[in-house]
Amino acid sequence: MQEQKFFAIISRMKYINRWGLMRNTINENISEHSLETAFIAHVLALYRNVRFGGNVDPERAALLAMYHDATEIITGDLPTPVKYYNADIKAEYDKVEKMAEEKLLSYLPEDLREYYAPLFSKTEEDKELWVLVKAADKLSALIKCIEERQMGNSDFTEAEKSTLQAVHDMALPEAEEFISEFLSAYHLTLDGQAK
């Protein structure tokens, strides 16, 4: 049987730090971020079903979120201001990301690739879930900003404002529910959270 590298490569997510252009009090890697994003995507999907009459798969949302940044193992975490600087850079980065997806899939046994491909490439079937994953991704970034600011790191003040606005701009009731119900607890100390 041929040796497969996929999960050994995926385990390297812990070595890719986020927020490369920012002074961080505590570094965050894409493995940690992906898990938090999965937790949030799951509850956003539950909100959609329970409170907003939707019919989506919360577990699938969490799974998509777990892999949403996996290509950064190959590409690195390109800072948002660079990635979205202009349409040409974004288009070229999209090509690089597509190549990274193909490379990751090549590390799997051939008979499993079709099952993993939709976890990297956005399919029409999962379109509704990817919107929730994107919101969860932004909410995770917002939480990081709050945590850094709580530790006295003012470098994240503007990022917090712009990230919160980006979440609001998505106009997703599920994201607004998360903000309303859960976000204030991130301002509490451990003792305050435990009460």
N, C-alpha and C positions, 0 to 999 in steps of 0.2 A: 504494500500500500504506500502511495506517495505521501511524503510529509507535507502537511498543510500549515500555512503560516498565519491564517486569518486572525485567530484569537491572540496569538503572540503579538501581532501588529496592533490589534485593538487595545491590548493592555498598555500600549505606549501612549494612550490618551492622557495618562497621568503625568506625562513629561511635557505636555504642550500647555504652557501658561497663557492665560487670557490677559487682556488689558495691558498689552505690551508697551503702550505709550504713556501709561499712567504710573505714578508712584503708588505702590500697593502696600498697605499695612500687613495684609495677609495675602499671599499669592493664591490664585484660583486656577486650577487646571481644567481642561475640557472634560475630563472624566467626572470631576465633582460637579461641574456646571451641567453636564448632560443628565446626571442623576436628578439634580434639583429640577431641571426642566421637565423631566419625565414625571416627577411627582406633581408638578403644577399642571402639565398637560392633561394628566389623568383627572384631576379635579375640575378642570375647565370643561372636559368632555362630560363629566357627571353633571355639572351645572347645566350644560346644554340639554341633556336628557331630562333631568329632574325638574328644572325650573323654567326652561324655555322651549319645551315641547319637541326637542330634537330626538334623533335616533342615530347616535354615533357609538363607536366602540371605544370606551375609555382605555381598555388595555392596549388596543392598537395605537391609540394616541400616545400612550406612555412608551411603547416600543419604538415608534417613529422618533420620539424625542430622545431616546437613549442613543440613537445613531445619527441624530441630526447634524452633529459637528465632526463625525468620524473622519471625513476626508481631510480634516486639518492635521491628522497624523502625517499626511504627505505634504500638504500645502503650507502648514503652519497657520497660526491665527493672524490673518491679515487684519490690521486695525480698520474699523468701520470707516473712519474719515478717508482712508486710502482706498479701500474697496469700492466706495461709492463716490469717489472724487469726481468722476465723469463717466459718461456712457461707454466710452472706449475701454477704460480700465475695467469697468464692471463686466463688459462683454468678454474681454480677455481672461479675466479671473474666472468667469463662468466656464470657459473652455478648460482652464487648468483644473477646476473642480470636477468637471466631467471626466477628465483623464484620471484624476485621483479615484473617483468612483470605480472606474473600470479596473484600475490597478488593485484596489481593495477586493473587488469581486474575483479577480484572478487568483487570489490567495485562498479561495474556497474550493472544495471539491466541485467538480463541474455539475453534478446532479443537485447541488444545493444553491447554486448561483441565482436561479430564477426566483427563489424565495427571499433572498437578501436584496436583490436589485431594487425592489420598490421601497426598501428602507433608506436608500440613498437618493434615488431619483423620484421626484414628485410625480405621482401618477394621477390621472383624472379620478380614479376610484377613491383615492385618499385625499382629494383636494380639500374637503371640508375639515379633515383632521389636521392637515398641514397649516391651515389658518390658526387653529388652536395651538399647534406647536410653536408657530412664530410668536403668538402672544405669550406663551409660556416662556419662550426664550427671552423676550423683552422683560417679562416680569422677573425672571431670574437675574437679569442684568440690573434691574431696578433694586432688587434686594441687595445685590453686591454693593451698589452705590450707597444705600442706606447703612449697611454694615460698616463700610469704610468711613462714612461721615460720622457715625456713632463712635468710632475710634479716634476721632479728631482729625481725620484726613480730609482737609478741605479741597483736595484735588478732585474729589468726586462730586462736589456740589453742583457744578454745571451739568455734569453727566447725568446726575439724578434728575434734574429738572427736564432735560431734553428727553431722557428715557421715559419718564412719566408722561410727558406730552406725546411721545410716540405711541405709548400704550393707549392713551385717550384717543389719539387720531385713528386708531384701528376701529373704533366705535363697536367694540365687541362687548355685549352685555356680560358675558362670562368673565372677561378680564376685569370689568368694573366690579363685578361681584367679589372677585378675589381681592381686589384692592380694598373694597368696603369691609369685608369680613376678616381678612387675614393680615393685611399689610401693617396695621398699627402695632401688632404684636412684635414686629421686628425692631421697634423702637424701645422695647422693654429689656431690662437686664434678665439674666437667668432666673433670679428670684422672682421677678415680676411675671415672667412667663410661667413659672411653676405654680403660681397661686390659682 
